[in-house]
Amino acid sequence: MPEGPEIRRAADRLHEQLAGRRLESVWFAFPELAAEAESLVGREVTAVDSWGKALLTRFDDGRVLYSHNQLYGVWKLHDAEREPDTQRSLRVRLTAEGRSASLYSASDVSLWPAERLAEHPFLSRLGPDLLTHGVTPEQAMARLSEPRFVRRRLGGLLLDQAPFAGIGNYLRSEILFFAGLPPTARVVDLDGERLEGLAHTILAVTRQAYEQAGVTNRAEWAAAARRQGESRRLSRFAVFERDGRPCHACGTPVERLMVASRRLYRCPSCQPD
């Protein structure tokens, strides 16, 4: 399932397709939204961004279209005169100045005033988005140090979207590896230097995954892995899905664990308990 970096890249593509343009037509499959469609015609799309795994399309009258792809939803971008070749069910179509964005197969779509967006039942449970909300290392440290988080094990905490939105399974494994921490570590167990390092790593790994289309590995390690015949799927990661293969840093075989009911990969030498 896509994580925060992939969702933010999808938001970027939607932004490029629609932002700065006025809507010529709007169509919703959902009856509760269909009544609002005509009121959006003529409105300008000001921005498209993301919060966790939700996409937020913002209009110049202060309304925001919330959409969540869940497991099967997908946005397709196309010319207004050219219908996408798909058997999926159309849920939303926005057309602005000859460009269209069509949402297929998603069921979680709603329209909100921007000032009430934080009341959304899903968004209200999320922490700040690591790519959208300008989180600084200092803010990340403060967030991790809140009483509700400080005694939880990092292997579970990083998947919980309450501290930060957007971290999923591959980011969790990669962040812990580059921070040199096992999944059993707790924030309360870390000294100031280790906590600062974790905060910087959370931001750096997430940002790299966004900028490099899912690549979190060091460039020299990835290049060496490709020279040995590894696929991009494997070479893009430092430890994720690399169980049984030697750690890029020390050569110890990477191990696979189940933590918080999800797969986690770590180097037992670089991330000792």
Summary of the structure (lengths in Angstrom):
residues: 273
radius of gyration: 20.6
end to end distance: 28.6
largest distance: 61.0
contacts: 874
relative contact order: 0.12
helix: 33%
strand: 25%
